[in-house]
Amino acid sequence: MSDLVRELSDAENRVDQLRRQIAASACREVGCDMQSYGGMNAGCGDGCGCSVPVNVCMRCGDCDYGDNEWASRTREECAARQIPDLSTPTLPARLTEGEVA
């Protein structure tokens, strides 16, 4: 067997060993394997129609209940849409003679 073939075989064996170690490790050691589980309302405010993902760890079953980076960004963008644009003042409609403001 050539040196390159032997090195490749050793590397593949090492990768297999690492995969087994990761599979047997606790999430605190290797991190959770979060996968999409569905979604929930973002709760940005009254009448909010925004949706955020809910993720569940495939290893330990822990759930983020929609508290993740995507959800934070969605809530920030929704809040920005709710702030009125004050750079262009809105003038009241013109009153006709005899009307009181």
C-alpha positions, 0 to 999 in steps of 0.5 A: 500500500502506498503512503498516500493510500495509507494516509487516506485510510488513517484519515478516514478512520480518524473521521469515523472515530470523531463522528462516533465521539460526537454522536456519544457526546452531550450537547454541552460538549459539542453544541446542540444540533438545532433543526427547524420544528415549525414556527410561531407568531413573533409577538411584535405587537397588536395585529402582528402577522410576523412568523419566527422559526422554532428550533429543536435539538435533535440530540437532547430535545431542547427547544429555543421556543422561537428565541433565536437570531432569525426571530430577533431580526424579524422583531427588529424589522417589524418594530422599524416598520411600526415607527411613523416616518417623522421626517415628512410632517403631515399637515392637517387637511385644509379647513373650509369656511365655518369649520372648527379645527 
